[in-house]
């Protein structure tokens, strides 16, 4: 009896999870990006390569994103892809 009860509880948990996962998939109306993606893109757009090494090492560098919520990998990856795309 315990085995059946635990199976029902597991099925209920999976069903509730699937409901919340697949409910309202079109949350943005197909017009915008996810807010996290939008924040990264807006940060990358304002970055510029510094003109010299002293500007690069400065706290006010044009290459400093001042946005580290997701680490530097996504930002560096976007910069590389934008500047080296065909």
C-alpha positions in Angstrom: 0.0 0.0 0.0 2.9 2.4 0.8 4.4 1.7 -2.7 1.1 2.7 -4.4 0.8 5.8 -2.3 4.4 6.9 -3.1 3.7 6.3 -6.8 0.6 8.5 -6.7 2.6 11.2 -4.9 5.4 11.0 -7.5 2.9 11.2 -10.4 1.2 14.2 -8.7 4.5 16.0 -8.3 5.4 15.3 -11.9 2.0 16.5 -13.2 2.1 19.7 -11.2 5.7 20.4 -12.4 4.7 19.7 -16.0 1.7 22.0 -15.7 3.9 24.9 -14.5 6.6 24.1 -17.0 4.3 24.1 -20.1 1.7 26.7 -18.9 1.9 30.2 -20.6 4.9 29.4 -22.9 4.2 32.4 -25.0 4.7 34.8 -22.1 6.3 37.6 -24.3 3.9 37.4 -27.2 6.8 36.5 -29.6 8.1 40.1 -29.5 11.0 40.2 -27.1 13.8 38.2 -25.5 13.9 36.8 -22.0 14.7 39.5 -19.5 18.1 37.9 -18.7 19.0 37.8 -22.4 17.9 41.3 -22.9 20.1 42.5 -19.9 23.2 40.8 -21.4 22.6 42.2 -24.9 22.0 45.7 -23.6 25.3 45.4 -21.6 27.3 44.1 -24.6 26.0 46.8 -26.9 27.5 49.6 -24.9 31.0 48.0 -24.6 33.9 49.3 -26.8 37.4 48.1 -27.1 39.8 50.4 -25.2 42.2 52.4 -27.3 45.3 51.7 -25.1 46.4 49.5 -22.2 46.0 52.3 -19.6 42.4 52.8 -20.6 41.9 49.0 -20.5 43.2 48.8 -16.9 41.3 51.9 -15.8 38.2 51.5 -13.6 36.3 53.7 -16.1 37.3 51.5 -19.0 34.9 51.3 -21.9 35.4 47.6 -21.8 34.2 47.2 -18.2 30.6 46.0 -18.3 29.8 47.0 -14.7 27.4 44.1 -14.8 28.4 40.8 -13.3 25.2 39.1 -12.5 26.0 36.1 -14.7 29.8 36.2 -14.6 32.0 37.4 -17.5 31.6 34.4 -19.7 28.3 35.2 -21.4 29.4 38.8 -22.0 32.8 37.9 -23.3 31.3 35.2 -25.5 28.8 37.7 -27.0 31.5 40.2 -27.7 33.6 37.6 -29.4 30.7 36.3 -31.5 29.6 39.8 -32.5 33.1 40.9 -33.5 34.1 37.7 -35.3 30.9 36.7 -37.0 30.8 36.4 -40.8 
